[in-house]
Amino acid sequence: MSQLDKQLEAEYFHLTGLIDSFDQKSLTIKAWSVTLAGVLAGSGAFFDRSALLWVGVVGSLMFWLVEGHWKAFQAAHYARIEKIEAHFRGEVDDIAPFQTAASWERSRRAGGMRELLRILRWRHVFLPHGLVALALLVAGLVL
């Protein structure tokens, strides 16, 4: 195995570990979102304060947006992983090792707002935030 291949292998495994860590943090974002919404919904219903439900709606939507950005940050690493994999398949000869930041920056700039909007529609990003916001919205209208 050449020195370049060793360096690309190290970069590849670093990136896959990094992507996995993004998934763990996404679960934390979901947990915060559900916890906040639950506290606000319970408090709003118990104290008959619909304003708390509206705060929950906004909070859930903000957590959805945060998770969308987080997933966009994660997705920006896939271009580099795909290029490294193409190298090991023999499809790419011109590749420099340790270009994670440059590749990430190019991917983020190329994706922009359109990429974020696409990611926000992913079912695993939409849930639970979108459903919680919808439920709190309905509850806020009823109270």
SVG drawing of the C-alpha trace seen along z (x, -y; Angstrom):
<svg xmlns="http://www.w3.org/2000/svg" viewBox="-61 -34 65 36">
<polyline fill="none" stroke="black" stroke-width="0.4" points="0.0,0.0 1.4,-3.4 1.9,-6.3 -0.9,-8.1 -3.3,-5.2 -2.4,-5.0 -3.1,-8.7 -6.4,-8.4 -7.4,-5.4 -6.7,-7.3 -8.7,-10.3 -11.6,-8.0 -11.9,-6.3 -11.7,-9.7 -14.6,-11.0 -16.7,-7.9 -16.2,-8.3 -17.1,-12.0 -20.3,-11.3 -21.3,-8.8 -20.7,-11.4 -23.1,-13.7 -25.8,-11.1 -25.3,-10.9 -25.7,-14.7 -28.8,-14.6 -30.4,-12.3 -29.4,-14.8 -31.1,-17.6 -34.3,-15.4 -34.2,-14.7 -33.9,-18.4 -36.7,-19.2 -39.1,-16.6 -38.2,-17.5 -38.8,-21.2 -42.1,-20.6 -43.3,-18.2 -42.6,-20.7 -44.2,-23.6 -47.3,-21.5 -47.8,-20.1 -47.3,-23.6 -49.6,-25.2 -52.3,-22.7 -52.0,-22.6 -52.0,-26.3 -54.4,-27.0 -51.8,-29.2 -51.9,-28.7 -49.0,-31.1 -46.7,-28.3 -48.0,-26.1 -47.1,-28.7 -43.6,-29.0 -43.4,-25.2 -44.4,-25.5 -41.6,-28.0 -39.2,-26.0 -39.9,-22.8 -39.5,-24.6 -36.2,-26.0 -34.9,-22.6 -36.0,-21.3 -34.0,-24.0 -31.0,-23.3 -31.1,-19.6 -31.4,-20.5 -28.3,-22.5 -26.5,-19.8 -27.4,-17.2 -26.3,-19.6 -22.9,-19.9 -22.7,-16.1 -23.7,-15.7 -21.0,-18.0 -18.4,-15.3 -19.9,-12.7 -18.3,-14.3 -14.8,-13.7 -15.7,-10.2 -17.0,-9.5 -13.9,-10.8 -11.7,-8.7 -13.8,-5.6 -13.5,-6.4 -9.7,-6.5 -9.6,-3.1 -11.8,-1.8 -9.2,-3.1 -11.5,-5.8 -9.6,-8.9 -5.8,-9.3 -5.5,-13.0 -6.2,-13.2 -4.4,-14.8 -4.7,-13.5 -6.1,-15.4 -8.4,-17.8 -11.3,-17.4 -11.8,-21.1 -11.5,-22.2 -13.9,-19.5 -16.4,-20.3 -16.3,-24.1 -16.9,-23.4 -19.8,-21.1 -21.4,-23.5 -21.1,-26.4 -22.5,-24.3 -25.5,-23.1 -26.6,-26.4 -30.2,-27.0 -31.6,-24.5 -29.7,-21.7 -31.0,-22.8 -34.6,-22.8 -34.1,-19.3 -32.7,-18.0 -35.5,-19.5 -37.9,-17.3 -36.1,-14.1 -38.4,-12.0 -35.8,-11.4 -35.0,-15.1 -38.7,-16.2 -39.5,-13.8 -40.2,-14.5 -40.0,-18.3 -42.6,-18.8 -45.1,-16.5 -44.6,-18.0 -45.0,-21.5 -48.2,-20.5 -49.6,-18.9 -48.8,-22.0 -50.3,-24.2 -53.5,-22.3 -53.5,-22.3 -52.9,-26.1 -55.8,-26.7 -58.1,-24.6 -57.2,-26.2"/>
</svg>
